Amino acid sequence: MSGKTVRRADAATAPRQGRPSPEGDVAAAAGPFNIGEAARRSGVSAKMVRHYESLGLLPPVHRTDAGYRQYGGNEVHTLRFIRRARDLGFSMAEISQLLRLWQNRRRSSAEVRRIATRHVEELTRKMAEMEAMRRTLQHLVHCCHGDERPDCPILDELGAGPREPGNGR
């Protein structure tokens, strides 16, 4: 193993200023990893790793002389954070804010709570809208005979177009 390779591995796995350290996570602490391995270890696709990098959610990583990306434990840990936030439905803008807060050890948890509370409120609103859609469709399915006749309340409702607020329809 050449000294050049050792330096790259050390640089790729060394904690960065202001970045969380994946202490205690032996699998994430190893490295460097190519993009496929970093993707596998974090549970996201290589395409999404590149996307997150292009959005600035993941900082540009070291590249080999041949141009291949090399990811360390911190990047894998950050990718896991992003994946978990996406699993909870946070937007990319919210994830960007949460990442900055996660990486700032002097942060106030009040800002994190504000972002999460706003997200819960948005999820609640969307769930209410989806429940209303479900009830409407359930009613239309109940009203449809589902036989050989051409009349169909489902198609009639869809053909009526969008309803205007306050018109009582």
C-alpha positions, 0 to 999 in steps of 0.5 A: 500500500503506497503512502498516497493511498493511506493519505487518501483513506485517512482524509476520507475517514477523518472527521471534518470540522463542523460535521457529525462523527459517526462514532460507534458506527464501525461500518460507517467509519471504514472507507474510503468507499466508491459510490456504489458501496456508499449507496449500499451502506446508506440505503440510497441509490448511487443516482440519489447520492449524486443528486444529493451531492448536486443539491449541496446536501452532501459536500463534494467528496475526494476523487481519485486520479481517475475521477472516481468519488471516494466516500468516507464514514461521515458521508455515509452517515450523512446519507443515512440521515438524508434517507431517514428524513426522506422516509419521514417525508421531509422536503429537500429544503427541510432536509437542508435546514435539518442537516445544517442544524444537525451539523451545528452542535451549538444549535437550539433544538427549538428550530428543529422542533419548529421544522418538525412541527410544521411538517406534522401539520402539513402531513395532517392537512394532506391526510385530511385531504386524502381521507376526503378523497377516499370518502368521495370515491367510496361513495361513488363506488357504492353508487355505481351499479357496475353492470352492463348499463352505460350510466356510471356515477364515477364517470359522471363525477369525473366529467363534471370537472373540478369544483369551484369553492363555494358553489355547493357542488 
